[in-house]
Amino acid sequence: MALPMNRVVGLIDMDCFYVGVEQRRNPELKGKPCAVVQYNKWKGGGLIAVSYEARACGVSRSMRGDEAKIKCPDIQLVHVPEVRGKADLTRYRDAGAQVIQVLCRFSSCVERASVDEAFADLTEAVNNRIAEGAGKITLSQLRNTHVVGWDDKAAEIAGKEETQSAEESVRCEEEKPSAEEKEIQRVHGVSAWLSTVYDSDEIDRCNDLHLTVAAAIVEEMRVAVYEELELRCSAGIAHNKMLAKLACGINKPNKQTILPDASVFALFTSFPLGKVRGLGGKLGEQVKQLLGAEYMGDVRSSSRQHLQQQLGDKAGSWLYDACRGVEYEPVKDRLLPQSIGCSKNFPGIAVLNTQDKVNHTKGARGLSVLSSLLLHLILALLWSLVFYTSILLVLSQAF
């Protein structure tokens, strides 16, 4: 598929979306540890979204409400609304649709991938900005932007490499940088990136310029989403959907990340296969078993022909390109979500651990659906009877 080499794709992913929607409804939850739980109340219900404050206390989505309260006694649990005993996700769908409306003001091609994330093809918007002569993008326009492969250049720019002792280097590697130190690294990294984009004579900087302009647009998108909807989001900016998705998860929450093509090789050296879209399931397990690969970079040593022989022509060709950061899937103009999470658990004594229980449940659900259909049919017949009876009464009075 022939796609422009300088196309730019953004992936916008809402931060703790379900929690954000509930915090918007109830502002008292903001800044506090909280989680959204499924309608099943066994052991406090299954967590489907956890705020970052709760995560800091050790709470995760794999837990149930009761366990979360043990980890974090102050946690606030908000239950998903129910309608006729089933989860009602209307408020979350509506909030997701509101986000899409905002994104569509910045891009003419938005693909809603799920209830809380969407791809946006920014190529046209970027080309328009450049054609209009908007001028150089400045650091102030990229307040929450990181650039993969450039944050770690802060020490070099600050001149610390020449004065740092070996002992200090080991200590710095062992200690995690503070939020302030991370911000210093980010600022130095983005500054160096901008300098290279605008001051370098290299011909291939054109693609990086497109990424930079796109990042400024995405900053504007995210600000608009927050100011209008009170919802936070993160984003990834790259030359294709796969890389944009990867970039989005690198710096969260409320941050965005540029992934230049030149940084892909180093990133993939230690990037787990399972974190790549399309390799988290059966195909990923096949690659690990057949190739002995754990990271994306491990696959690069295999030829296209070898991958096709092991995985089939289609999957082999896709993986050969993917491990080099190449992907051709276009952003499809789709405003309806491709997926939305909803499940029903059968815990404790209700667990479906035998075929008989599964068959019984399927039969019960079938009877429930059939009963619902019969009820609607009866109501429709009654309505028709009342309607036509009224008409006959009117006609009889007229004559």
C-alpha positions as a Markdown table, in Angstrom:
| # | Residue | x | y | z |
|---|---|---|---|---|
| 1 | Met | 0.0 | 0.0 | 0.0 |
| 2 | Ala | 1.5 | 3.3 | -1.1 |
| 3 | Leu | 1.3 | 5.8 | 1.8 |
| 4 | Pro | 3.3 | 9.1 | 2.1 |
| 5 | Met | 6.6 | 8.7 | 3.9 |
| 6 | Asn | 6.0 | 11.9 | 5.8 |
| 7 | Arg | 2.5 | 11.1 | 7.0 |
| 8 | Val | 2.0 | 11.8 | 10.7 |
| 9 | Val | -0.3 | 9.9 | 13.1 |
| 10 | Gly | -1.3 | 10.7 | 16.6 |
| 11 | Leu | -2.8 | 8.3 | 19.1 |
| 12 | Ile | -4.8 | 10.0 | 21.8 |
| 13 | Asp | -5.4 | 7.8 | 24.9 |
| 14 | Met | -7.6 | 9.0 | 27.8 |
| 15 | Asp | -5.9 | 8.7 | 31.2 |
| 16 | Cys | -7.9 | 6.5 | 33.6 |
| 17 | Phe | -11.0 | 7.3 | 31.4 |
| 18 | Tyr | -13.7 | 5.6 | 33.5 |
| 19 | Val | -12.3 | 7.2 | 36.6 |
| 20 | Gly | -12.0 | 10.6 | 34.9 |
| 21 | Val | -15.7 | 10.4 | 33.8 |
| 22 | Glu | -16.7 | 9.7 | 37.4 |
| 23 | Gln | -14.5 | 12.5 | 38.8 |
| 24 | Arg | -16.1 | 14.9 | 36.4 |
| 25 | Arg | -19.6 | 13.9 | 37.7 |
| 26 | Asn | -18.3 | 14.1 | 41.3 |
| 27 | Pro | -15.5 | 16.6 | 41.7 |
| 28 | Glu | -14.9 | 15.5 | 45.3 |
| 29 | Leu | -13.2 | 12.4 | 43.9 |
| 30 | Lys | -10.5 | 14.5 | 42.2 |
| 31 | Gly | -7.0 | 14.0 | 43.7 |
| 32 | Lys | -8.2 | 11.1 | 45.8 |
| 33 | Pro | -7.5 | 7.4 | 45.4 |
| 34 | Cys | -10.5 | 5.9 | 43.7 |
| 35 | Ala | -11.5 | 3.2 | 41.3 |
| 36 | Val | -14.5 | 2.2 | 39.1 |
| 37 | Val | -15.8 | -1.4 | 39.7 |
| 38 | Gln | -18.0 | -3.7 | 37.7 |
| 39 | Tyr | -21.6 | -4.2 | 38.6 |
| 40 | Asn | -20.9 | -7.6 | 40.1 |
| 41 | Lys | -20.5 | -7.0 | 43.8 |
| 42 | Trp | -18.8 | -10.2 | 44.8 |
| 43 | Lys | -15.8 | -9.2 | 47.1 |
| 44 | Gly | -16.5 | -5.6 | 46.3 |
| 45 | Gly | -16.6 | -6.0 | 42.5 |
| 46 | Gly | -13.9 | -6.2 | 39.9 |
| 47 | Leu | -11.9 | -3.1 | 39.2 |
| 48 | Ile | -12.0 | -1.9 | 35.6 |
| 49 | Ala | -10.2 | 1.5 | 36.2 |
| 50 | Val | -7.9 | 2.7 | 38.9 |
| 51 | Ser | -6.8 | 6.3 | 39.5 |
| 52 | Tyr | -3.1 | 7.1 | 39.7 |
| 53 | Glu | -3.4 | 8.0 | 43.4 |
| 54 | Ala | -4.7 | 4.5 | 44.1 |
| 55 | Arg | -2.0 | 2.9 | 41.9 |
| 56 | Ala | 0.6 | 4.7 | 44.1 |
| 57 | Cys | -0.9 | 2.7 | 47.0 |
| 58 | Gly | -0.4 | -0.6 | 45.2 |
| 59 | Val | -3.9 | -1.0 | 43.8 |
| 60 | Ser | -4.2 | -2.6 | 40.3 |
| 61 | Arg | -7.0 | -3.5 | 37.9 |
| 62 | Ser | -6.4 | -7.2 | 38.7 |
| 63 | Met | -7.9 | -6.8 | 42.2 |
| 64 | Arg | -11.4 | -6.8 | 43.5 |
| 65 | Gly | -12.8 | -4.0 | 45.6 |
| 66 | Asp | -12.3 | -5.7 | 49.0 |
| 67 | Glu | -8.6 | -6.3 | 48.3 |
| 68 | Ala | -8.2 | -2.7 | 47.0 |
| 69 | Lys | -9.6 | -1.5 | 50.4 |
| 70 | Ile | -7.0 | -3.5 | 52.2 |
| 71 | Lys | -4.2 | -2.0 | 50.1 |
| 72 | Cys | -5.7 | 1.5 | 50.3 |
| 73 | Pro | -8.2 | 2.0 | 53.1 |
| 74 | Asp | -9.1 | 5.5 | 51.8 |
| 75 | Ile | -10.0 | 4.4 | 48.3 |
| 76 | Gln | -13.4 | 5.4 | 46.9 |
| 77 | Leu | -15.1 | 2.8 | 44.9 |
| 78 | Val | -17.6 | 3.9 | 42.2 |
| 79 | His | -19.9 | 1.2 | 40.7 |
| 80 | Val | -20.8 | 1.1 | 37.0 |
| 81 | Pro | -24.5 | 1.9 | 36.6 |
| 82 | Glu | -26.9 | -1.0 | 36.1 |
| 83 | Val | -29.9 | -1.4 | 33.9 |
| 84 | Arg | -32.0 | -4.6 | 34.4 |
| 85 | Gly | -29.1 | -6.3 | 36.1 |
| 86 | Lys | -26.5 | -5.5 | 33.4 |
| 87 | Ala | -23.8 | -2.8 | 33.2 |
| 88 | Asp | -24.9 | 0.4 | 31.6 |
| 89 | Leu | -21.9 | 2.1 | 29.9 |
| 90 | Thr | -23.9 | 4.9 | 28.4 |
| 91 | Arg | -22.2 | 7.7 | 30.3 |
| 92 | Tyr | -18.8 | 6.5 | 29.2 |
| 93 | Arg | -19.8 | 6.1 | 25.6 |
| 94 | Asp | -21.2 | 9.6 | 25.6 |
| 95 | Ala | -18.0 | 11.0 | 27.2 |
| 96 | Gly | -16.0 | 9.2 | 24.5 |
| 97 | Ala | -18.1 | 10.7 | 21.8 |
| 98 | Gln | -17.6 | 14.2 | 23.2 |
| 99 | Val | -13.8 | 13.7 | 23.0 |
| 100 | Ile | -14.1 | 12.6 | 19.4 |
| 101 | Gln | -16.0 | 15.8 | 18.6 |
| 102 | Val | -13.1 | 17.8 | 19.9 |
| 103 | Leu | -10.5 | 15.8 | 18.0 |
| 104 | Cys | -12.3 | 16.2 | 14.8 |
| 105 | Arg | -11.8 | 20.0 | 14.9 |
| 106 | Phe | -8.0 | 19.3 | 14.5 |
| 107 | Ser | -8.0 | 16.4 | 12.1 |
| 108 | Ser | -10.2 | 15.5 | 9.1 |
| 109 | Cys | -9.5 | 11.8 | 9.6 |
| 110 | Val | -10.1 | 10.4 | 13.1 |
| 111 | Glu | -10.4 | 6.6 | 13.8 |
| 112 | Arg | -12.1 | 5.8 | 17.1 |
| 113 | Ala | -10.2 | 2.6 | 18.2 |
| 114 | Ser | -12.1 | 2.1 | 21.5 |
| 115 | Val | -14.2 | 4.0 | 24.0 |
| 116 | Asp | -11.1 | 5.8 | 25.3 |
| 117 | Glu | -8.6 | 6.1 | 22.5 |
| 118 | Ala | -8.5 | 7.3 | 18.9 |
| 119 | Phe | -6.0 | 7.6 | 16.1 |
| 120 | Ala | -5.8 | 10.9 | 14.1 |
| 121 | Asp | -4.1 | 11.3 | 10.8 |
| 122 | Leu | -2.5 | 14.7 | 11.2 |
| 123 | Thr | -0.7 | 14.8 | 7.8 |
| 124 | Glu | -3.1 | 17.3 | 6.2 |
| 125 | Ala | -3.2 | 19.5 | 9.3 |
| 126 | Val | 0.7 | 19.6 | 9.5 |
| 127 | Asn | 1.1 | 20.4 | 5.8 |
| 128 | Asn | -1.4 | 23.2 | 6.1 |
| 129 | Arg | 0.5 | 24.7 | 9.1 |
| 130 | Ile | 3.8 | 24.5 | 7.2 |
| 131 | Ala | 2.2 | 26.0 | 4.0 |
| 132 | Glu | 0.7 | 28.9 | 6.1 |
| 133 | Gly | 4.2 | 29.7 | 7.4 |
| 134 | Ala | 3.3 | 29.3 | 11.0 |
| 135 | Gly | 7.0 | 29.8 | 12.0 |
| 136 | Lys | 9.3 | 27.7 | 14.2 |
| 137 | Ile | 7.8 | 25.6 | 16.9 |
| 138 | Thr | 9.1 | 26.7 | 20.3 |
| 139 | Leu | 9.7 | 25.0 | 23.6 |
| 140 | Ser | 6.7 | 26.7 | 25.1 |
| 141 | Gln | 4.4 | 25.0 | 22.5 |
| 142 | Leu | 5.7 | 21.6 | 23.7 |
| 143 | Arg | 5.1 | 21.9 | 27.4 |
| 144 | Asn | 4.2 | 18.3 | 28.0 |
| 145 | Thr | 6.2 | 16.7 | 25.1 |
| 146 | His | 9.0 | 14.1 | 25.3 |
| 147 | Val | 11.1 | 12.9 | 22.4 |
| 148 | Val | 12.2 | 9.3 | 22.5 |
| 149 | Gly | 16.0 | 9.1 | 22.5 |
| 150 | Trp | 16.5 | 12.7 | 23.5 |
| 151 | Asp | 15.6 | 12.9 | 27.2 |
| 152 | Asp | 18.8 | 11.1 | 28.1 |
| 153 | Lys | 20.9 | 13.8 | 26.3 |
| 154 | Ala | 20.3 | 16.3 | 29.0 |
| 155 | Ala | 23.5 | 15.5 | 30.8 |
| 156 | Glu | 25.5 | 16.0 | 27.6 |
| 157 | Ile | 23.9 | 19.3 | 26.9 |
| 158 | Ala | 24.4 | 20.5 | 30.5 |
| 159 | Gly | 28.1 | 19.6 | 30.3 |
| 160 | Lys | 27.8 | 17.1 | 33.1 |
| 161 | Glu | 29.5 | 14.2 | 31.3 |
| 162 | Glu | 32.9 | 15.9 | 31.6 |
| 163 | Thr | 32.7 | 16.4 | 35.3 |
| 164 | Gln | 30.8 | 13.4 | 36.5 |
| 165 | Ser | 32.9 | 10.8 | 38.3 |
| 166 | Ala | 32.5 | 7.0 | 37.7 |
| 167 | Glu | 31.1 | 6.7 | 41.3 |
| 168 | Glu | 28.5 | 9.4 | 40.6 |
| 169 | Ser | 27.5 | 7.7 | 37.4 |
| 170 | Val | 26.9 | 4.4 | 39.2 |
| 171 | Arg | 24.9 | 6.1 | 41.8 |
| 172 | Cys | 22.8 | 8.0 | 39.2 |
| 173 | Glu | 22.0 | 4.7 | 37.4 |
| 174 | Glu | 20.9 | 3.0 | 40.7 |
| 175 | Glu | 18.7 | 6.0 | 41.8 |
| 176 | Lys | 15.5 | 6.8 | 40.0 |
| 177 | Pro | 15.4 | 10.5 | 38.9 |
| 178 | Ser | 13.0 | 12.7 | 40.8 |
| 179 | Ala | 10.1 | 14.4 | 39.0 |
| 180 | Glu | 12.1 | 17.7 | 38.9 |
| 181 | Glu | 15.1 | 15.9 | 37.4 |
| 182 | Lys | 12.9 | 14.2 | 34.8 |
| 183 | Glu | 11.5 | 17.6 | 33.8 |
| 184 | Ile | 15.0 | 19.0 | 33.4 |
| 185 | Gln | 15.9 | 16.1 | 31.2 |
| 186 | Arg | 12.8 | 16.6 | 29.2 |
| 187 | Val | 13.4 | 20.3 | 28.6 |
| 188 | His | 17.0 | 19.8 | 27.6 |
| 189 | Gly | 16.0 | 16.9 | 25.3 |
| 190 | Val | 13.2 | 18.8 | 23.5 |
| 191 | Ser | 15.5 | 21.9 | 23.2 |
| 192 | Ala | 18.2 | 19.8 | 21.6 |
| 193 | Trp | 15.6 | 18.2 | 19.3 |
| 194 | Leu | 14.2 | 21.5 | 18.2 |
| 195 | Ser | 17.8 | 22.8 | 17.5 |
| 196 | Thr | 18.5 | 19.8 | 15.3 |
| 197 | Val | 15.2 | 20.1 | 13.4 |
| 198 | Tyr | 15.6 | 23.7 | 12.6 |
| 199 | Asp | 19.3 | 24.3 | 12.5 |
| 200 | Ser | 20.6 | 21.1 | 10.9 |
| 201 | Asp | 21.5 | 21.0 | 7.2 |
| 202 | Glu | 20.6 | 17.3 | 7.1 |
| 203 | Ile | 18.0 | 16.6 | 4.3 |
| 204 | Asp | 16.2 | 13.9 | 6.3 |
| 205 | Arg | 15.1 | 16.4 | 9.0 |
| 206 | Cys | 12.0 | 17.1 | 6.9 |
| 207 | Asn | 10.2 | 14.2 | 8.5 |
| 208 | Asp | 11.2 | 15.3 | 12.0 |
| 209 | Leu | 9.8 | 18.7 | 11.2 |
| 210 | His | 6.5 | 17.2 | 10.4 |
| 211 | Leu | 6.5 | 15.3 | 13.8 |
| 212 | Thr | 7.4 | 18.5 | 15.6 |
| 213 | Val | 4.5 | 20.5 | 14.0 |
| 214 | Ala | 2.2 | 17.6 | 14.7 |
| 215 | Ala | 3.3 | 17.5 | 18.4 |
| 216 | Ala | 2.3 | 21.2 | 18.7 |
| 217 | Ile | -1.1 | 20.4 | 17.2 |
| 218 | Val | -1.6 | 17.5 | 19.6 |
| 219 | Glu | -0.7 | 19.7 | 22.6 |
| 220 | Glu | -3.5 | 22.0 | 21.4 |
| 221 | Met | -5.9 | 19.0 | 21.1 |
| 222 | Arg | -5.2 | 17.8 | 24.6 |
| 223 | Val | -5.6 | 21.3 | 26.1 |
| 224 | Ala | -9.0 | 21.6 | 24.3 |
| 225 | Val | -10.2 | 18.2 | 25.6 |
| 226 | Tyr | -9.3 | 19.2 | 29.2 |
| 227 | Glu | -10.7 | 22.7 | 29.1 |
| 228 | Glu | -14.0 | 21.7 | 27.5 |
| 229 | Leu | -14.5 | 18.2 | 29.0 |
| 230 | Glu | -12.4 | 18.1 | 32.1 |
| 231 | Leu | -10.7 | 14.9 | 31.0 |
| 232 | Arg | -7.0 | 14.3 | 30.8 |
| 233 | Cys | -5.3 | 12.3 | 28.0 |
| 234 | Ser | -1.9 | 11.2 | 26.8 |
| 235 | Ala | -0.7 | 10.9 | 23.2 |
| 236 | Gly | 1.9 | 9.4 | 20.9 |
| 237 | Ile | 3.1 | 11.0 | 17.7 |
| 238 | Ala | 4.9 | 9.1 | 15.0 |
| 239 | His | 4.9 | 8.2 | 11.3 |
| 240 | Asn | 2.5 | 5.3 | 11.6 |
| 241 | Lys | -0.2 | 3.8 | 13.9 |
| 242 | Met | 2.0 | 1.1 | 15.5 |
| 243 | Leu | 4.7 | 3.6 | 16.6 |
| 244 | Ala | 2.2 | 6.2 | 17.7 |
| 245 | Lys | 0.5 | 3.5 | 19.9 |
| 246 | Leu | 3.9 | 2.5 | 21.4 |
| 247 | Ala | 5.0 | 6.1 | 22.0 |
| 248 | Cys | 1.8 | 7.0 | 23.8 |
| 249 | Gly | 2.5 | 4.6 | 26.6 |
| 250 | Ile | 6.0 | 5.7 | 27.3 |
| 251 | Asn | 5.2 | 8.8 | 29.3 |
| 252 | Lys | 1.9 | 8.8 | 31.1 |
| 253 | Pro | -0.2 | 10.4 | 32.5 |
| 254 | Asn | -1.0 | 13.7 | 30.9 |
| 255 | Lys | 2.1 | 13.7 | 28.6 |
| 256 | Gln | 2.8 | 13.1 | 25.0 |
| 257 | Thr | 5.7 | 11.5 | 23.2 |
| 258 | Ile | 7.3 | 11.9 | 19.8 |
| 259 | Leu | 8.9 | 8.7 | 18.4 |
| 260 | Pro | 11.2 | 9.6 | 15.5 |
| 261 | Asp | 12.2 | 6.9 | 13.0 |
| 262 | Ala | 15.9 | 7.4 | 14.1 |
| 263 | Ser | 15.0 | 6.3 | 17.7 |
| 264 | Val | 13.2 | 3.1 | 16.8 |
| 265 | Phe | 16.3 | 0.9 | 16.5 |
| 266 | Ala | 17.5 | 1.7 | 20.0 |
| 267 | Leu | 14.0 | 1.5 | 21.5 |
| 268 | Phe | 13.2 | -1.9 | 20.1 |
| 269 | Thr | 16.5 | -3.4 | 21.4 |
| 270 | Ser | 14.8 | -3.7 | 24.8 |
| 271 | Phe | 11.1 | -3.3 | 23.9 |
| 272 | Pro | 9.0 | -6.5 | 24.8 |
| 273 | Leu | 7.2 | -8.2 | 22.0 |
| 274 | Gly | 4.0 | -8.4 | 23.9 |
| 275 | Lys | 3.6 | -4.6 | 24.2 |
| 276 | Val | 3.4 | -4.2 | 20.4 |
| 277 | Arg | -0.1 | -4.1 | 18.9 |
| 278 | Gly | -0.8 | -7.4 | 17.3 |
| 279 | Leu | 1.8 | -9.4 | 19.3 |
| 280 | Gly | 0.1 | -9.5 | 22.6 |
| 281 | Gly | -1.7 | -12.8 | 21.9 |
| 282 | Lys | -1.2 | -16.0 | 19.9 |
| 283 | Leu | 1.1 | -14.5 | 17.3 |
| 284 | Gly | 3.4 | -13.1 | 19.9 |
| 285 | Glu | 3.7 | -16.5 | 21.6 |
| 286 | Gln | 4.5 | -18.1 | 18.3 |
| 287 | Val | 7.3 | -15.6 | 17.7 |
| 288 | Lys | 8.7 | -16.3 | 21.1 |
| 289 | Gln | 8.6 | -20.0 | 20.7 |
| 290 | Leu | 9.8 | -20.3 | 17.1 |
| 291 | Leu | 12.4 | -17.5 | 17.1 |
| 292 | Gly | 13.4 | -17.4 | 20.8 |
| 293 | Ala | 12.8 | -13.7 | 20.7 |
| 294 | Glu | 11.8 | -11.6 | 23.7 |
| 295 | Tyr | 12.2 | -8.1 | 22.3 |
| 296 | Met | 11.3 | -6.5 | 19.0 |
| 297 | Gly | 15.0 | -6.0 | 18.3 |
| 298 | Asp | 15.6 | -9.8 | 18.5 |
| 299 | Val | 13.5 | -10.3 | 15.4 |
| 300 | Arg | 15.6 | -8.1 | 13.2 |
| 301 | Ser | 18.2 | -10.8 | 12.6 |
| 302 | Ser | 15.6 | -12.9 | 10.7 |
| 303 | Ser | 15.2 | -12.4 | 7.0 |
| 304 | Arg | 11.8 | -11.8 | 5.5 |
| 305 | Gln | 11.8 | -15.2 | 3.9 |
| 306 | His | 12.6 | -16.9 | 7.2 |
| 307 | Leu | 9.8 | -15.1 | 8.9 |
| 308 | Gln | 7.4 | -16.0 | 6.1 |
| 309 | Gln | 8.4 | -19.7 | 6.4 |
| 310 | Gln | 7.8 | -19.7 | 10.1 |
| 311 | Leu | 4.7 | -17.6 | 10.4 |
| 312 | Gly | 3.1 | -17.5 | 6.9 |
| 313 | Asp | 3.5 | -14.9 | 4.1 |
| 314 | Lys | 1.2 | -12.2 | 5.6 |
| 315 | Ala | 2.3 | -12.4 | 9.2 |
| 316 | Gly | 5.9 | -12.9 | 8.3 |
| 317 | Ser | 6.0 | -9.8 | 6.1 |
| 318 | Trp | 4.2 | -7.7 | 8.6 |
| 319 | Leu | 6.6 | -8.7 | 11.4 |
| 320 | Tyr | 9.7 | -8.1 | 9.2 |
| 321 | Asp | 8.5 | -4.5 | 8.6 |
| 322 | Ala | 7.2 | -4.0 | 12.2 |
| 323 | Cys | 10.5 | -4.8 | 13.9 |
| 324 | Arg | 12.0 | -2.1 | 11.8 |
| 325 | Gly | 9.3 | 0.4 | 12.7 |
| 326 | Val | 7.6 | 0.2 | 9.4 |
| 327 | Glu | 3.8 | -0.2 | 9.1 |
| 328 | Tyr | 1.4 | 0.7 | 6.3 |
| 329 | Glu | -2.1 | 0.5 | 7.9 |
| 330 | Pro | -3.9 | 3.8 | 7.2 |
| 331 | Val | -6.0 | 5.7 | 9.7 |
| 332 | Lys | -9.6 | 5.0 | 8.8 |
| 333 | Asp | -12.2 | 7.7 | 9.2 |
| 334 | Arg | -14.4 | 6.0 | 11.8 |
| 335 | Leu | -16.2 | 7.8 | 14.6 |
| 336 | Leu | -17.8 | 4.8 | 16.3 |
| 337 | Pro | -15.7 | 2.8 | 18.7 |
| 338 | Gln | -14.2 | -0.5 | 17.5 |
| 339 | Ser | -14.5 | -2.0 | 21.0 |
| 340 | Ile | -15.7 | -1.2 | 24.5 |
| 341 | Gly | -15.1 | -3.3 | 27.5 |
| 342 | Cys | -18.0 | -5.1 | 29.2 |
| 343 | Ser | -18.0 | -8.5 | 31.0 |
| 344 | Lys | -19.8 | -10.7 | 33.4 |
| 345 | Asn | -17.9 | -12.6 | 36.1 |
| 346 | Phe | -19.0 | -15.8 | 37.7 |
| 347 | Pro | -17.1 | -15.9 | 41.0 |
| 348 | Gly | -17.3 | -18.2 | 44.0 |
| 349 | Ile | -20.1 | -20.8 | 43.9 |
| 350 | Ala | -21.3 | -19.3 | 40.6 |
| 351 | Val | -18.0 | -20.2 | 38.8 |
| 352 | Leu | -18.5 | -21.9 | 35.5 |
| 353 | Asn | -16.1 | -24.8 | 36.0 |
| 354 | Thr | -18.1 | -27.6 | 34.2 |
| 355 | Gln | -19.7 | -27.9 | 30.8 |
| 356 | Asp | -23.1 | -28.5 | 32.5 |
| 357 | Lys | -22.9 | -25.1 | 34.2 |
| 358 | Val | -21.9 | -23.4 | 31.0 |
| 359 | Asn | -24.7 | -25.0 | 29.1 |
| 360 | His | -27.2 | -24.1 | 31.9 |
| 361 | Thr | -26.0 | -20.5 | 31.8 |
| 362 | Lys | -26.2 | -20.3 | 28.1 |
| 363 | Gly | -29.7 | -21.8 | 28.2 |
| 364 | Ala | -30.8 | -19.4 | 31.0 |
| 365 | Arg | -29.5 | -16.4 | 28.9 |
| 366 | Gly | -31.3 | -17.7 | 25.9 |
| 367 | Leu | -34.5 | -18.0 | 27.9 |
| 368 | Ser | -33.9 | -14.5 | 29.2 |
| 369 | Val | -33.5 | -13.1 | 25.6 |
| 370 | Leu | -36.6 | -15.1 | 24.4 |
| 371 | Ser | -38.7 | -13.8 | 27.3 |
| 372 | Ser | -37.6 | -10.3 | 26.5 |
| 373 | Leu | -38.6 | -10.7 | 22.9 |
| 374 | Leu | -42.0 | -12.2 | 23.8 |
| 375 | Leu | -42.6 | -9.3 | 26.2 |
| 376 | His | -41.9 | -6.8 | 23.5 |
| 377 | Leu | -44.1 | -8.6 | 21.1 |
| 378 | Ile | -47.0 | -8.7 | 23.5 |
| 379 | Leu | -46.6 | -5.0 | 24.3 |
| 380 | Ala | -46.6 | -4.2 | 20.5 |
| 381 | Leu | -49.8 | -6.2 | 20.0 |
| 382 | Leu | -51.5 | -4.5 | 22.9 |
| 383 | Trp | -50.5 | -1.1 | 21.6 |
| 384 | Ser | -51.9 | -2.0 | 18.1 |
| 385 | Leu | -55.1 | -3.2 | 19.7 |
| 386 | Val | -55.5 | 0.0 | 21.6 |
| 387 | Phe | -54.7 | 2.1 | 18.6 |
| 388 | Tyr | -57.1 | 0.4 | 16.2 |
| 389 | Thr | -59.8 | 0.3 | 18.9 |
| 390 | Ser | -59.5 | 4.1 | 19.2 |
| 391 | Ile | -59.9 | 4.5 | 15.5 |
| 392 | Leu | -63.0 | 2.4 | 15.4 |
| 393 | Leu | -64.5 | 4.4 | 18.2 |
| 394 | Val | -63.8 | 7.6 | 16.4 |
| 395 | Leu | -65.3 | 6.3 | 13.1 |
| 396 | Ser | -68.4 | 4.9 | 14.9 |
| 397 | Gln | -69.1 | 8.3 | 16.5 |
| 398 | Ala | -68.6 | 10.1 | 13.2 |
| 399 | Phe | -71.2 | 7.9 | 11.5 |
